[in-house]
């Protein structure tokens, strides 16, 4: 059973399905990391499906972290996240453009 995103102190593993149905748990997990002083790693390795609602939440999180001068890094984004972000023109908003692996 998928219990949604799993947060650890400075990282968050996205669940396989990041959709509107999981938006509340994703928002809660992200809000717990918004003020983390260290770089936050978002792990999209398990991600299989993502919709616009989840992409918007992730983009808002990345934006708010940037405004606060805090970094966000990605792990495993190339599988499902990057193609979806590219399709919707959100790669720059998510900080995926030129992201090292």
Secondary structure, DSSP 8 states (H G I E B T S, - for coil): -----EEETTEEE--SEESGGGHHHHHHHHHTTTT-SS-EEEE-TT--EE-HHHHHHHHHHHHHHHHTT--EEEESTTTTHHHHHHHTT-HHHHT-TT---
